[in-house]
Amino acid sequence: MPFVQISMRSGKSEEYRRAILDSFYRAMREALGVPEDDQFMTLTEHDPANFRYGASYLGVMRSDDLVYIQITVFNTRTTEQKKALFRRAVELLGDAPGVRPEDVFINILEAPKENWSLGMGVAQFG
């Protein structure tokens, strides 16, 4: 049950933004076994004045096409699954819409199942 929040600089086409969402969803399905239709994702665009990054932090040469992806998931994923997600996301985002590997920044937050309500005021997993 991932919840994905994506941030990027404004100015990309609707097709580009849709490809970001579609490619990352596919990466989650393949690497984390996310079920069909488990799509809870937002994409937020920011003006240049409101989007900052370290252009060469840790030796990674980033550009203005940087995409931040923060994913909150159950605390049940293995380290290998997380690494597989990082690899597959970079591959798929490189294919469509064409994001360079250096411009894919992913952060995973973990939460216990009882911390989730998907509607109706019910803890569906707790």
PyMOL commands that set and color helices and strands:
alter all, ss='L'
color gray80, all
select helices_A, chain A and resi 14-32+48-50+57-59+79-95+101-103+113-115
alter helices_A, ss='H'
color red, helices_A
select strands_A, chain A and resi 3-9+41-46+67-74+104-111
alter strands_A, ss='S'
color yellow, strands_A
deselect
rebuild
show_as cartoon
